[in-house]
Amino acid sequence: MGVRNAAGYGKTVAVLLEANRAAGAYTIDWNAAALASGTYAVRLRVDGIDRAVSRLLRE
Protein backbone atom coordinates (compact mmCIF):
# COMPACT_ATOMS: atom_id res chain seq x y z
CA MET A 1 0.00 0.00 0.00
CA GLY A 2 1.50 3.30 -1.03
CA VAL A 3 0.75 7.01 -1.24
CA ARG A 4 1.54 9.04 -4.35
CA ASN A 5 1.60 12.76 -4.94
CA ALA A 6 -1.12 13.55 -7.49
CA ALA A 7 0.73 16.61 -8.79
CA GLY A 8 4.36 15.43 -9.13
CA TYR A 9 3.93 12.81 -11.87
CA GLY A 10 2.66 10.31 -9.32
CA LYS A 11 5.86 10.24 -7.26
CA THR A 12 5.62 7.82 -4.33
CA VAL A 13 5.84 9.82 -1.10
CA ALA A 14 5.14 7.03 1.41
CA VAL A 15 4.96 3.25 1.59
CA LEU A 16 2.46 2.28 4.26
CA LEU A 17 2.62 -1.50 4.01
CA GLU A 18 4.87 -3.86 2.09
CA ALA A 19 3.80 -7.28 3.30
CA ASN A 20 1.20 -9.96 2.71
CA ARG A 21 -1.63 -10.15 5.23
CA ALA A 22 -4.34 -12.72 5.87
CA ALA A 23 -7.88 -11.71 4.94
CA GLY A 24 -9.46 -9.38 7.48
CA ALA A 25 -9.86 -5.76 8.50
CA TYR A 26 -6.80 -3.67 9.26
CA THR A 27 -6.01 -0.10 10.27
CA ILE A 28 -2.85 1.63 9.09
CA ASP A 29 -1.75 5.02 10.43
CA TRP A 30 -0.18 7.52 8.05
CA ASN A 31 1.92 10.29 9.56
CA ALA A 32 1.80 12.95 6.84
CA ALA A 33 3.30 15.76 8.95
CA ALA A 34 6.25 16.21 6.58
CA LEU A 35 4.08 16.56 3.46
CA ALA A 36 2.55 19.67 1.95
CA SER A 37 -1.18 20.21 1.64
CA GLY A 38 -2.56 18.77 -1.58
CA THR A 39 -4.21 15.79 -3.22
CA TYR A 40 -2.67 12.36 -2.78
CA ALA A 41 -3.58 8.99 -4.27
CA VAL A 42 -3.60 6.04 -1.87
CA ARG A 43 -3.07 2.80 -3.79
CA LEU A 44 -3.80 -0.73 -2.63
CA ARG A 45 -2.92 -3.83 -4.65
CA VAL A 46 -4.56 -7.16 -3.80
CA ASP A 47 -3.97 -10.29 -5.89
CA GLY A 48 -2.89 -8.21 -8.89
CA ILE A 49 -5.90 -5.87 -8.68
CA ASP A 50 -5.20 -2.19 -8.03
CA ARG A 51 -7.53 0.13 -6.16
CA ALA A 52 -6.74 3.82 -5.74
CA VAL A 53 -8.60 6.53 -3.86
CA SER A 54 -7.89 10.24 -3.76
CA ARG A 55 -7.33 11.95 -0.42
CA LEU A 56 -7.01 15.65 0.32
CA LEU A 57 -4.39 16.57 2.91
CA ARG A 58 -4.82 19.92 4.65
CA GLU A 59 -2.48 21.50 7.15
C-alpha positions in Angstrom: 0.0 0.0 0.0 1.5 3.3 -1.0 0.8 7.0 -1.2 1.5 9.0 -4.4 1.6 12.8 -4.9 -1.1 13.5 -7.5 0.7 16.6 -8.8 4.4 15.4 -9.1 3.9 12.8 -11.9 2.7 10.3 -9.3 5.9 10.2 -7.3 5.6 7.8 -4.3 5.8 9.8 -1.1 5.1 7.0 1.4 5.0 3.3 1.6 2.5 2.3 4.3 2.6 -1.5 4.0 4.9 -3.9 2.1 3.8 -7.3 3.3 1.2 -10.0 2.7 -1.6 -10.1 5.2 -4.3 -12.7 5.9 -7.9 -11.7 4.9 -9.5 -9.4 7.5 -9.9 -5.8 8.5 -6.8 -3.7 9.3 -6.0 -0.1 10.3 -2.8 1.6 9.1 -1.8 5.0 10.4 -0.2 7.5 8.0 1.9 10.3 9.6 1.8 13.0 6.8 3.3 15.8 8.9 6.3 16.2 6.6 4.1 16.6 3.5 2.6 19.7 1.9 -1.2 20.2 1.6 -2.6 18.8 -1.6 -4.2 15.8 -3.2 -2.7 12.4 -2.8 -3.6 9.0 -4.3 -3.6 6.0 -1.9 -3.1 2.8 -3.8 -3.8 -0.7 -2.6 -2.9 -3.8 -4.6 -4.6 -7.2 -3.8 -4.0 -10.3 -5.9 -2.9 -8.2 -8.9 -5.9 -5.9 -8.7 -5.2 -2.2 -8.0 -7.5 0.1 -6.2 -6.7 3.8 -5.7 -8.6 6.5 -3.9 -7.9 10.2 -3.8 -7.3 11.9 -0.4 -7.0 15.6 0.3 -4.4 16.6 2.9 -4.8 19.9 4.7 -2.5 21.5 7.2 
